[in-house]
């Protein structure tokens, strides 16, 4: 699998689940050590669809605040599975 999480929190979740080896890109806010060497494809919810698609992901993870909507639409239109989750809530 080639996973592209489009937010820092989704990057952390995927790595915490032990799936970090499948992650091929990161958000600029994913600054933890394991993700630091990955290419940045989104800058705080400013997604580059071209950058994402160039990595040939098998799944893209986003939250409902990820955008711009045009970029999310381009990813979806390219036929890449896109999982959109509600953003995590603080305690």
C-alpha positions, -999 to 999 in steps of 0.1 A, spaced: 0 0 0 10 36 -6 -8 58 19 -9 96 17 -24 112 49 -32 149 42 -30 162 78 -4 160 105 -28 142 129 -37 116 103 0 110 97 5 105 134 -24 81 136 -11 59 107 23 58 122 9 50 157 -10 21 142 23 6 129 16 14 93 43 41 88 62 20 63 32 24 39 32 62 42 47 79 11 41 116 19 32 140 47 16 173 57 40 201 66 28 198 102 39 162 105 73 170 119 79 139 141 111 120 134 96 90 115 78 113 90 105 140 86 121 125 55 88 121 35 79 146 8 55 174 18 23 173 -3 1 197 17 8 228 37 -18 231 65 -48 222 44 -34 236 11 -33 203 -9 -14 199 -41 -33 173 -61 -5 170 -86 20 162 -59 -3 137 -43 -11 119 -76 26 119 -86 33 95 -57 8 70 -71 -11 64 -38 -33 34 -32 -53 54 -6 -55 90 5 -66 100 40 -82 134 46 -105 151 71 -135 172 64 -115 204 66 -89 194 40 -88 214 8 -91 232 -14 -121 213 -26 -108 214 -62 -77 194 -52 -98 169 -33 -120 165 -64 -90 160 -86 -77 132 -64 -112 116 -63 -116 120 -101 -83 102 -107 -99 71 -92 -77 70 -60 -96 58 -30 -102 88 -7 -112 83 29 -126 115 45 -128 115 83 -141 140 109 -111 159 123 -99 147 157 -114 165 187 -94 176 217 -102 163 252 
